[in-house]
Amino acid sequence: MSKRILITGGAGFIGSHLSEKLLAEGNEVICVDNFFTGSKSNIEHLFGHPRFEVLRHDVTFPLYVEVDQIYNLACPASPVHYQHDPVQTTKTSVVGAINMLGLAKRLRIPILQASTSEVYGDPAVHPQTEEYWGNVNPIGPRSCYDEGKRAAETLFFDYRRQHDLSIKVIRIFNTYGPRMHPNDGRVVSNFIVQALRGEPITIYGDGSQTRSFCYVDDLVDGMVRLMATPHDVTGPINVGNPGEFTMLELAQAVLGITGSSSTIEHRPLPQDDPKQRQPDISRARSELGWEPTVALAAGLQSTVDYFRRVLAV
């Protein structure tokens, strides 16, 4: 049965792919975005769709709409963007969560929070399970995002305990794919843009730090599966690709796919940058029947193809 679904941050990288998937399943989608990091170009191909609607709105202000489900994705997610206005980043995570939880409570509908692997900080446990409480610097330059998302999780579980709200909390690990922002400072987009422009690929530290990269289609599938679970399945659930790659391996993969002659340059490691990040997805496998299906090489190829078009190189 068709549902009316609200996506905050719906014009962002992940939100635009989620909008597409939910429309393809026959739902109505209300995309809410203040276009700070979201972009109309991500969703302009949906503008003529009869079941798609866009509202320019900032989630730090209340929103009054009638919907059946809420996906709360609104928040800058790359260090370049979330450190640009750290106070607003924290407000988006915390006040935005309060506003969306209030709407869900009034309507008695399920709400999904897009949380993050950043709640684990620079982890002392590897790989990271949902039971791990994390190793986060609460006063560092990244904490506006890390602690904002941790506070949002707190609010979600308090609304669950206090109001029996149907909540779903997903912890998203590094995600990549078409419609990433070219200047978001994330490693995949950085490497691809540098390679396509023939600029040196910049690796912070010695390149031995690791990340796990999940293709956006796999992530969106996990989000929709979590939203479809019964009332008693709340998460948090890790959704990411457990395949672990060093920064050096990623740079070499990008060079291979682009055929670029870029050199590799090393720079100092930023403060509080996690040394390793890999999800334990046992819970996603057992509770959602989910695991990633897109290999890094295939995902990188489609991402490179996208950036070739955007950059016209």
C-alpha positions in Angstrom: 0.0 0.0 0.0 1.3 3.4 -1.0 2.6 5.7 1.9 3.2 9.4 2.2 6.8 9.6 3.3 8.8 12.6 4.6 12.6 12.7 4.0 14.5 15.5 5.7 17.7 16.1 3.9 16.0 14.7 0.8 18.0 16.6 -1.7 21.3 15.4 -0.3 23.5 12.6 -1.7 21.8 9.8 0.2 18.4 11.4 0.5 18.1 11.8 -3.3 18.7 8.1 -3.8 16.3 7.2 -1.0 13.6 9.5 -2.7 14.1 7.5 -6.0 13.7 4.1 -4.3 10.6 5.1 -2.3 9.0 6.6 -5.4 9.8 3.5 -7.4 8.0 1.4 -4.8 4.8 3.5 -5.4 5.0 5.9 -2.4 4.5 9.7 -2.2 7.7 11.5 -1.1 7.9 14.9 0.5 11.5 16.0 0.3 12.5 18.6 2.9 15.8 20.4 2.5 17.3 23.8 3.3 19.8 23.3 0.5 22.9 24.1 2.6 24.6 20.9 1.4 21.7 19.4 -0.5 21.4 20.3 -4.2 18.5 20.8 -6.6 20.6 19.1 -9.2 20.4 15.9 -7.2 16.6 15.8 -7.5 15.7 17.9 -10.6 15.0 14.7 -12.5 12.2 14.0 -10.0 10.6 17.5 -10.3 7.9 16.4 -12.8 7.0 13.2 -10.8 3.4 13.3 -9.7 4.2 11.8 -6.3 7.2 14.0 -5.5 7.1 17.3 -3.6 9.9 19.6 -2.4 9.7 21.9 0.6 12.6 24.3 1.4 12.7 24.1 5.1 15.2 24.0 8.0 14.5 21.2 10.5 15.6 23.4 13.4 12.2 24.9 13.0 9.0 22.8 13.5 7.3 21.4 10.5 3.6 20.6 10.3 2.7 18.0 7.6 0.6 14.8 7.5 2.7 11.8 6.6 2.9 8.0 7.3 6.7 7.7 7.9 9.7 10.0 8.5 13.3 9.4 7.5 15.4 12.0 9.3 18.6 12.5 7.2 19.1 16.3 7.6 22.6 17.2 8.7 25.8 18.1 6.9 27.8 14.9 6.9 31.3 15.8 5.7 34.0 17.5 7.8 34.3 20.4 5.4 30.6 21.2 5.7 29.8 20.3 9.3 32.8 22.3 10.6 31.9 25.3 8.5 29.1 26.2 11.1 29.6 23.8 14.0 26.9 25.4 16.2 24.3 25.0 13.4 25.5 21.4 12.8 24.8 20.5 16.4 21.4 22.3 16.3 20.5 20.4 13.1 21.2 17.1 14.8 19.6 17.9 18.2 16.9 20.4 17.6 16.1 18.8 14.3 15.7 15.4 16.0 13.4 17.0 18.6 11.2 18.6 16.0 10.9 15.4 13.9 10.3 13.2 16.9 7.6 15.7 18.0 5.9 15.3 14.6 6.2 11.5 14.7 4.7 11.5 18.2 1.8 13.7 17.2 1.1 11.5 14.1 1.9 8.2 15.9 4.1 7.1 13.0 7.5 5.4 12.7 10.6 7.5 12.3 14.1 6.5 11.2 17.2 8.4 12.3 20.2 8.4 10.0 23.0 8.1 12.6 26.6 7.4 11.9 29.7 5.3 12.5 31.1 8.6 13.9 29.4 7.7 17.2 32.2 5.2 17.7 34.8 8.0 17.4 38.4 6.7 17.0 37.4 3.2 18.0 39.4 1.1 20.5 37.3 -1.9 19.5 37.6 -3.4 16.0 35.4 -4.2 14.1 32.7 -2.0 15.7 29.6 -3.7 17.1 26.5 -1.8 18.1 27.2 -2.6 21.8 30.4 -0.5 21.7 30.0 2.9 23.3 32.7 4.6 21.4 35.8 6.7 21.9 34.8 10.3 21.1 36.5 13.5 22.0 33.5 15.7 23.2 35.3 19.0 22.7 37.3 18.5 19.5 36.6 20.0 16.0 34.7 16.9 14.9 32.4 16.7 18.0 29.7 19.0 16.6 28.8 16.1 14.3 29.9 13.1 16.5 28.2 14.4 19.6 25.2 15.8 17.7 24.4 12.4 16.3 25.0 10.7 19.7 22.6 13.2 21.3 20.0 12.5 18.5 20.3 8.8 19.3 19.7 9.6 23.0 16.5 11.5 22.1 15.2 8.8 19.9 15.5 6.1 22.6 14.1 8.5 25.3 11.0 9.1 23.0 10.8 5.4 22.7 10.9 4.8 26.4 8.7 7.7 27.4 6.1 7.7 24.5 6.4 4.2 23.0 7.3 5.8 19.7 8.2 3.5 16.9 11.9 4.4 16.3 14.6 3.0 13.9 18.2 4.0 14.3 20.7 3.2 11.6 24.4 3.8 12.0 25.8 4.6 8.5 29.4 3.8 7.6 31.3 5.5 4.8 29.0 5.6 1.8 29.9 6.6 -1.7 28.3 6.8 -5.2 26.9 9.2 -7.8 25.8 12.6 -6.5 28.5 12.9 -3.8 29.4 16.6 -3.5 32.7 17.2 -5.5 34.1 19.4 -2.7 32.8 17.6 0.4 36.3 16.6 1.5 35.4 12.9 1.7 38.1 10.5 0.7 36.3 8.8 -2.2 35.2 12.1 -3.9 38.6 13.7 -3.1 40.6 11.0 -4.7 38.3 10.7 -7.8 38.2 14.5 -8.4 42.0 14.8 -7.9 42.6 11.8 -10.3 40.3 13.1 -13.0 41.9 16.6 -12.9 45.4 15.1 -12.9 46.2 16.7 -9.5 48.2 14.9 -6.8 46.1 12.6 -4.7 46.5 13.7 -1.1 46.7 11.1 1.6 46.7 12.1 5.2 49.1 10.3 7.4 51.0 7.3 6.0 47.9 5.9 4.2 47.6 2.8 6.5 44.4 4.1 8.2 41.4 2.0 7.0 37.8 2.7 6.0 35.0 0.5 4.8 33.1 1.8 1.7 29.4 1.0 1.1 27.8 1.8 -2.2 24.8 4.1 -1.8 22.3 1.6 -3.4 23.2 -1.0 -0.8 22.8 1.6 2.0 19.4 2.8 0.9 18.2 -0.9 0.6 19.3 -1.3 4.3 17.4 1.8 5.4 14.1 0.7 3.7 14.5 -2.8 5.2 14.9 -1.3 8.7 11.9 0.9 8.3 9.8 -2.1 7.4 10.7 -4.1 10.5 8.2 -4.6 13.4 7.7 -2.1 16.2 10.1 -3.9 18.6 13.1 -3.6 16.2 14.6 -0.3 17.0 18.3 -0.7 16.3 20.8 0.8 16.5 21.9 -1.3 13.5 25.2 -0.9 11.6 24.8 -0.6 7.9 28.0 -0.5 5.9 30.4 -2.7 3.9 32.7 -4.8 6.1 35.3 -4.9 3.4 38.2 -2.9 4.8 40.6 -0.9 2.7 43.6 1.3 3.5 43.7 4.8 2.1 46.7 3.7 -0.1 44.7 0.8 -1.5 41.7 3.1 -2.3 44.0 5.6 -4.0 45.5 2.9 -6.2 42.1 1.6 -7.1 41.0 5.1 -8.2 44.1 5.6 -10.2 43.5 2.2 -11.9 39.9 3.0 -12.8 40.5 6.6 -14.0 43.7 5.8 -15.8 45.1 8.9 -14.2 48.8 9.8 -14.0 48.3 11.6 -10.7 51.0 11.2 -8.1 50.4 10.5 -4.4 51.3 13.1 -1.8 51.2 12.6 2.0 50.0 15.3 4.4 49.7 15.4 8.2 46.9 13.5 9.8 44.0 15.8 11.0 43.1 15.8 14.8 40.8 13.0 16.0 40.8 11.3 12.6 39.9 7.6 13.2 42.7 5.2 12.4 40.4 2.3 11.5 36.7 1.9 10.8 34.9 -1.3 10.0 31.4 -2.4 10.8 30.3 -5.6 12.3 27.1 -6.2 10.4 25.9 -9.4 12.1 22.8 -7.6 13.4 21.9 -6.3 9.9 22.3 -9.8 8.5 20.1 -11.4 11.2 17.4 -8.7 11.7 17.2 -7.2 8.2 18.5 -10.0 6.0 20.8 -7.4 4.6 24.4 -7.4 3.4 26.1 -5.3 0.7 26.1 -6.6 -2.9 28.1 -4.0 -4.8 31.9 -4.6 -4.9 34.2 -1.6 -4.5 35.5 -1.8 -8.1 32.0 -1.7 -9.6 30.8 1.1 -7.3 33.9 3.1 -7.9 33.4 2.8 -11.7 29.9 4.2 -11.6 31.1 7.0 -9.2 33.9 7.9 -11.5 31.5 7.9 -14.5 29.3 10.4 -12.6 32.2 12.7 -11.7 33.4 12.6 -15.3 30.0 14.0 -16.4 29.9 16.6 -13.6 33.4 17.8 -14.0 33.3 17.4 -17.9 36.8 16.0 -18.0 
